Amino acid sequence: MNKSKKFADARVLLFDPVSTNLRVTRAALFEIGFREIETVQDFKDFKQHVSHGNYDLIIAETHNAGGGVAELMQKVRTGDVGVNPFVVAITTSWDRNAENIQRLIDSGVDDLLLRPFSTRDLAARVHASVSARKGFIVTGGYVGPDRRTSSSRKNSAELFHPPNTLKSTVEGDTGALLETEMAIEEARLKMSRERIRTLALRITVAIELKLNDPETGAEVDPEEIDALARELRRRLRGRGDSDAEELASALVEMTTEALEPDGETEQRLRLIKELALGAYTAFADGAELERTSGEVNRTVNVLRDKLQRQSVKDWRQELSCAK
C-alpha cells in the first residue's frame, strides 16, 4: 500500500446496518490509513449524513437496504441530494443478484465490491478511485462513471472529468483543494446543462421515432415521457430564462393530457416534440443546438435500424412457427 498518500486526512462516511460488517470494513479502512471515519447503521441517519455532510469517500452496504442506497446515490449524482455530486462512492454487498447489481451500477456509483472481500481488495478499489478514476458522462437517465464500450462512444454523451476531493486530499494537493469548491460548482453547472439537453433529446427522439416509423413497433411510454418532461421543467426553473420555463410548463400540460385514455394523439405527440425542442432552444446557445439536432438525427436512424432488424427477426420467427 502507498504510505505516502495522506489517507488520514480524507473524510469517510461508512454505512452498514450490520454491526459486525461495519467493524470489519472500518478496520480495513483504518489499515489502509484512513482516520476520519464516520459510521452509521441506520439508513435514515445515512441519508441525513449524505444530505448535509461533506465527504471525500462514501462506502455503503446495500444488502438489507431495500434498494434505498441505489436510489439515494442516483439523487446524489444528479445533484438533487448532498453537497458534492462527484463524491467517490463505493458500494458493498453480499447480494449477487444480477438485477440488483445492475441497479447499483445504474445509480452512478464508482465501484461495487462484493462480500466477502479483503483489505487488499478494498485498498485496490480506493487507490483506483484516486489514481485511475473513470470520467463521467451525463445522459437523461444516468450520471456517473463512463462504462461504455469503445464502439458505443462515438456520437454519444461527452466525457468529462469530475472534481475528485479524495485524490486532492490523499495526495496533499493544497492548491487543488483550494480550487475544489469552484470546480465542483462549475462541474455541477456543466452537468445540469448537459442533463437538460439530454432530457429534451430523449423526449424528441422517442416522439420522432413513433411519428415517422409507426410500422417498426416503436412505442412511447406516456408515463416515462411525462417524468422526463417534469424533470426538464424542474431543471429549467430559476435559471433566468422565462421563455424556457414557460415552454416547459406547457410541455408538462401536454404530457399530462397524453396520460389520459386516448390522449396519445398524433397532434399531441407533435406538440410534445415541438415544446421539448422549443424549451431547449430558448435555453441553449447556437453551438449546442447544432450538436443536439445532429444527435437527434443520428439517434433516430440508429434506433430505426435496430427496430427494423427486430421486426424482420420477429417476422422470421412467426414464419418458422407457422411451418
Helices and strands as residue ranges (DSSP letters): G 7-9, E 11-15, H 19-32, E 36-40, H 43-52, E 57-61, H 68-77, E 88-93, H 98-106, E 111-114, H 119-131, E 136-138, E 143-145, G 150-152, E 159-160, H 165-170, H 174-212, G 214-216, H 222-236, H 242-258, H 266-283, H 286-322
